[in-house]
Amino acid sequence: MGGMSPALRPLVIGAVDDHPVILSGLAEGLRPLLPGGSVLYPIARTVAELIERAKHVDVVLLDLELHDGSDPVDNVQAVMRRGWPVVLFTQDPRHRTVARAFRAGAAGLLSKSEDLKVVAGAIQLVADGQGFLSPEWASAIAGDLERVAPALTPRELSAVRLYAAGMKLTSVARRLGVGPDTARTYLNRARVKYADVGRPAPTKTDLYQRAVEDGLIDPPGYSTT
């Protein structure tokens, strides 16, 4: 009673991108397309910085490729733990990585090449509790979204990522701060979970392939330059 309609209230939109100049331009372009008083702020280079600076946001625009060593799934989940819905806003060509981050709970997925009206509409939908997946991305990652990924623990994920990337078992153990037997246990548990979802990984080569498929490591020949 007497309050502003949720669809018309001003929005606070947080953004994480290590190219903030791009987002500053985006903010100006979106201003006339969103409810009056809406702001694209804060703009942060990392998820940790956003969480430190923001008290409340309605939607977070999150780039996947932040070049800070962070994992996209960890970033999505860290934002969601604050109760803030995430729209992945990316030009990352790695469909499996994007699909993996989307599966982690993002409410929307947009390409940075989208028309500003589409971006504004997606932000409004997600702020209103709905989801958005652009036709471009829906087509690109359809197969990856259908793939069943095992529910690996953080330690199992780390072990798989390091081992599949080429580390020896002893090096994986040292990096994780555990003994070789414990590191082997993490890998064996991961293998069991992959087998349980119909994607067996009995060898190191198989585990490497699963890690690439699930976006845990980059595919051969991938470069961010």
C-alpha positions as CSV (number, residue, x, y, z in Angstrom):
1,M,0.0,0.0,0.0
2,G,1.4,3.3,-1.0
3,G,4.8,1.7,-2.0
4,M,6.4,1.7,-5.4
5,S,5.8,-1.2,-7.6
6,P,8.7,-3.7,-7.6
7,A,8.9,-3.4,-11.3
8,L,9.4,0.4,-11.1
9,R,11.6,0.8,-8.0
10,P,15.1,2.0,-8.5
11,L,17.7,-0.8,-8.7
12,V,21.2,-1.0,-7.1
13,I,23.3,-3.1,-9.5
14,G,26.7,-4.3,-8.4
15,A,29.3,-5.2,-11.0
16,V,32.5,-7.2,-11.0
17,D,34.9,-6.8,-14.0
18,D,38.6,-6.2,-14.2
19,H,37.9,-3.7,-17.0
20,P,35.9,-1.1,-15.0
21,V,36.0,1.5,-17.8
22,I,33.8,-0.8,-19.9
23,L,31.3,-1.0,-17.0
24,S,31.3,2.8,-16.6
25,G,30.2,3.2,-20.2
26,L,27.6,0.5,-19.6
27,A,26.2,2.4,-16.7
28,E,25.6,5.5,-18.8
29,G,23.9,3.5,-21.5
30,L,21.6,1.7,-19.1
31,R,20.6,4.8,-17.1
32,P,17.6,5.7,-19.4
33,L,16.5,2.1,-19.8
34,L,16.1,1.3,-16.1
35,P,13.7,2.7,-13.4
36,G,14.6,6.3,-12.4
37,G,17.3,6.4,-9.7
38,S,18.8,3.0,-10.6
39,V,22.6,2.9,-10.3
40,L,25.4,0.6,-11.4
41,Y,27.4,0.7,-8.2
42,P,29.6,-0.5,-6.8
43,I,31.9,-1.5,-9.7
44,A,34.6,-3.8,-8.4
45,R,37.6,-5.7,-9.9
46,T,37.0,-8.8,-7.7
47,V,34.2,-10.5,-5.9
48,A,35.9,-10.0,-2.6
49,E,36.1,-6.2,-3.3
50,L,32.4,-6.1,-4.2
51,I,31.4,-7.9,-1.0
52,E,33.6,-5.6,1.1
53,R,32.2,-2.4,-0.5
54,A,28.5,-3.2,-1.0
55,K,25.9,-3.3,1.7
56,H,23.0,-4.2,-0.6
57,V,22.5,-4.8,-4.3
58,D,19.5,-6.1,-6.2
59,V,21.5,-7.8,-9.0
60,V,25.2,-8.5,-9.6
61,L,26.7,-8.4,-13.1
62,L,29.6,-10.8,-12.9
63,D,32.3,-11.3,-15.5
64,L,33.8,-14.8,-15.4
65,E,37.3,-14.1,-16.6
66,L,38.7,-11.9,-13.9
67,H,42.4,-12.9,-14.2
68,D,42.8,-12.9,-10.4
69,G,43.1,-16.7,-10.1
70,S,39.6,-17.1,-8.8
71,D,37.3,-19.9,-9.9
72,P,34.0,-18.8,-11.6
73,V,31.9,-21.2,-9.5
74,D,33.4,-19.9,-6.3
75,N,32.7,-16.4,-7.4
76,V,29.0,-17.1,-8.2
77,Q,28.5,-18.9,-4.9
78,A,30.3,-16.2,-2.8
79,V,27.9,-13.6,-4.3
80,M,24.9,-15.8,-3.8
81,R,25.7,-16.4,-0.1
82,R,25.0,-12.7,0.4
83,G,21.6,-13.3,-1.1
84,W,22.4,-11.3,-4.3
85,P,21.2,-12.8,-7.6
86,V,23.9,-13.1,-10.3
87,V,23.8,-12.4,-14.0
88,L,26.8,-13.7,-15.8
89,F,28.0,-11.0,-18.1
90,T,30.7,-12.4,-20.2
91,Q,32.5,-12.8,-23.6
92,D,34.4,-15.9,-22.4
93,P,34.4,-18.4,-25.3
94,R,34.7,-21.5,-23.1
95,H,31.2,-22.8,-23.2
96,R,31.9,-25.5,-20.6
97,T,33.2,-22.9,-18.1
98,V,30.2,-20.7,-18.6
99,A,27.8,-23.7,-18.3
100,R,29.5,-24.7,-15.1
101,A,29.2,-21.3,-13.6
102,F,25.6,-21.1,-14.7
103,R,24.8,-24.4,-13.1
104,A,26.3,-23.0,-9.8
105,G,23.1,-21.0,-9.4
106,A,23.4,-17.9,-11.6
107,A,20.0,-16.4,-12.4
108,G,20.9,-15.0,-15.7
109,L,23.5,-15.2,-18.5
110,L,24.3,-12.5,-21.0
111,S,26.9,-11.8,-23.7
112,K,28.7,-8.5,-23.5
113,S,27.7,-8.0,-27.1
114,E,24.0,-7.9,-26.3
115,D,22.0,-4.8,-27.1
116,L,21.6,-2.5,-24.1
117,K,17.8,-3.0,-24.1
118,V,18.3,-6.7,-23.7
119,V,20.8,-6.1,-20.8
120,A,18.3,-3.8,-19.1
121,G,15.5,-6.2,-19.5
122,A,17.5,-9.1,-18.1
123,I,18.5,-7.1,-15.1
124,Q,14.9,-6.2,-14.4
125,L,13.7,-9.8,-14.8
126,V,16.3,-11.1,-12.4
127,A,15.7,-8.3,-9.9
128,D,12.0,-9.3,-10.0
129,G,12.9,-12.9,-9.1
130,Q,12.9,-14.4,-12.6
131,G,15.6,-15.9,-14.7
132,F,17.1,-14.9,-18.0
133,L,19.2,-16.9,-20.6
134,S,19.8,-15.2,-23.9
135,P,19.0,-17.2,-27.0
136,E,22.7,-17.0,-28.0
137,W,23.9,-18.6,-24.9
138,A,21.0,-21.0,-24.6
139,S,22.0,-22.5,-27.9
140,A,25.8,-22.4,-27.2
141,I,25.7,-24.3,-23.9
142,A,22.6,-26.4,-24.2
143,G,24.7,-29.7,-24.3
144,D,26.9,-28.6,-21.4
145,L,23.9,-27.7,-19.3
146,E,22.5,-31.2,-19.8
147,R,25.7,-32.9,-18.7
148,V,25.5,-34.2,-15.2
149,A,28.4,-33.0,-13.1
150,P,29.3,-34.9,-9.9
151,A,28.9,-33.1,-6.5
152,L,32.6,-32.9,-5.7
153,T,33.7,-31.4,-2.3
154,P,36.0,-28.3,-2.4
155,R,39.0,-30.6,-1.6
156,E,38.1,-33.1,-4.3
157,L,37.7,-30.3,-6.8
158,S,41.1,-28.9,-5.9
159,A,42.7,-32.3,-6.1
160,V,41.2,-33.0,-9.5
161,R,42.1,-29.6,-10.9
162,L,45.7,-29.8,-9.9
163,Y,46.2,-33.5,-10.8
164,A,44.4,-33.1,-14.2
165,A,46.5,-30.1,-15.0
166,G,49.6,-32.2,-14.8
167,M,50.9,-32.2,-11.3
168,K,52.2,-35.4,-9.7
169,L,50.4,-36.8,-6.7
170,T,53.1,-35.7,-4.3
171,S,52.9,-32.2,-5.7
172,V,49.1,-32.2,-5.4
173,A,49.4,-33.3,-1.8
174,R,52.0,-30.6,-1.0
175,R,49.9,-27.9,-2.6
176,L,46.8,-29.0,-0.5
177,G,48.8,-29.3,2.7
178,V,48.0,-33.0,3.1
179,G,49.8,-36.4,2.8
180,P,50.0,-38.3,-0.5
181,D,47.5,-40.9,0.8
182,T,45.0,-38.2,1.6
183,A,45.4,-36.6,-1.8
184,R,44.9,-40.0,-3.4
185,T,41.7,-40.5,-1.4
186,Y,40.4,-37.2,-2.7
187,L,41.1,-38.3,-6.3
188,N,39.6,-41.8,-5.8
189,R,36.4,-40.3,-4.3
190,A,36.1,-38.0,-7.3
191,R,36.6,-41.0,-9.6
192,V,33.8,-42.8,-7.8
193,K,31.5,-39.8,-8.2
194,Y,32.2,-39.5,-11.8
195,A,31.5,-43.1,-12.4
196,D,28.2,-42.8,-10.4
197,V,27.0,-40.1,-12.9
198,G,28.0,-42.3,-15.9
199,R,31.2,-40.5,-16.8
200,P,34.0,-42.8,-15.6
201,A,37.5,-41.5,-15.2
202,P,39.7,-44.4,-14.2
203,T,42.9,-43.0,-15.7
204,K,44.7,-39.6,-15.4
205,T,43.9,-39.0,-19.1
206,D,40.2,-39.6,-18.4
207,L,40.2,-37.4,-15.4
208,Y,41.9,-34.7,-17.5
209,Q,39.1,-35.0,-20.0
210,R,36.4,-34.7,-17.4
211,A,38.1,-31.7,-15.9
212,V,38.1,-30.0,-19.3
213,E,34.5,-30.9,-19.9
214,D,33.4,-29.4,-16.6
215,G,35.4,-26.2,-17.0
216,L,37.8,-27.1,-14.1
217,I,40.8,-26.5,-16.3
218,D,41.3,-24.8,-19.7
219,P,41.2,-26.9,-22.9
220,P,44.4,-27.4,-24.8
221,G,45.5,-24.3,-26.8
222,Y,43.3,-21.9,-24.8
223,S,44.8,-18.5,-24.2
224,T,43.4,-15.3,-22.6
225,T,45.7,-13.1,-24.7
